[in-house]
Amino acid sequence: MIPANPICVALDTPDLDRARDLARILKPHVGMVKLGMEFFYAHGRQGYEAVAAEGLPVFLDLKLHDIPNTVASALASLMKLEPKPLMTNVHATGGLDMMKAARDAVDGKSLLLAVTVLTSLSDDDIVSIGFNPGKVTRDHVRSLAELAIEAGFDGVVCSPEDVRAIKSLAGRKLLTVVPGIRPVQVSAGDQKRVSTPEKTLAAGADILVIGRPITRAADPALAARMILDSLQ
Ligand code: C5P
């Protein structure tokens, strides 16, 4: 079910034509596309279907975070999309009951991922928002991954530096879908916990989520090709 090509390109744009064009030109070089809030809030179901029609599987990255009933109802609506998203997600910090309600609503129609700790947050940020003060981010991620396993999730979204620990905890049971990927020559931007595509794959990541290093390159197809080549 997971494509052999581990690159998932994040089409973070509110421009439907641009998203569709990128999906078309990147199709030979990536395994999947990711549509997030920026795109879905602008174009909804029709925009999703237009991009999906280009033929790549879609990771619908809406990072739901609300009470169990609301998250379950939202996912039930999303599961009416055609084609179904290959993967979708909720925040693990919504808690175990919310994650179980999400799992029941998705009911195997998509792979369900739990977002652990955003790759844009540092240890200091984690403490400043009051999550487990005193616990380092790595431990926090591990606790959230354990909750995801308990809730019967298919995988987690985690940073490159968390992949090894999660794989040793869960092995093949839990997919690791990993943003914060930066080829050495590209700046980190707002991402704080980053690594290269090669190191992240070697650590055991299943899917590499890559946005700006591809979409903002002068030649996105060439940028994706070079990353894919570096992985082989
Ligand atoms: O442009 P860049 O490669 O930083 O894009 C990363 C993508 O991964 C963005 O679409 C962002 O929303 C998403 N993401 C993330 N960190 C997470 C979960 C998702 O950066 N923890």
Boltz pocket constraint, residues with backbone or C-beta under 6 A from the ligand:
constraints:
  - pocket:
      binder: B
      contacts: [[A, 10], [A, 12], [A, 36], [A, 115], [A, 116], [A, 117], [A, 118], [A, 119], [A, 120], [A, 157], [A, 158], [A, 179], [A, 180], [A, 181], [A, 188], [A, 191], [A, 209], [A, 210], [A, 211], [A, 212], [A, 213]]
      max_distance: 6.0
